[in-house]
Amino acid sequence: MTGLPRPGPAQGLSPAGGPGAPRPAAPVGLAAGTAGGETAAPNPAVDAAVQAMVNAAGLPLADQIAQYEAAYETLRETLASIDQS
């Protein structure tokens, strides 16, 4: 029976990848503009959280998860503070 390809790692690759496994590309940059052409003010906390996620790509999986959780918490707190303004 042939069906649609299943999501997940390519056949023959472990989910953790190996030394030759392709790595995701680093983000090129976030657009700071808005629909009205305005430029958003930089936010050091958001910039640090984004950079931490980029840096996490080279860490072991368990360490990546910790980095992503910390970045999530920073972003959540930042958005909450914006909502309160």
Protein Blocks (a to p, Z undefined) as FASTA:
>chain_A
ZZdddedddehiafkopfklccddddfbdcfbdfkopacdddfklmmmmmmmmmmmmpcf
klmmmmmmmmmmmmmmmmmmmmmZZ
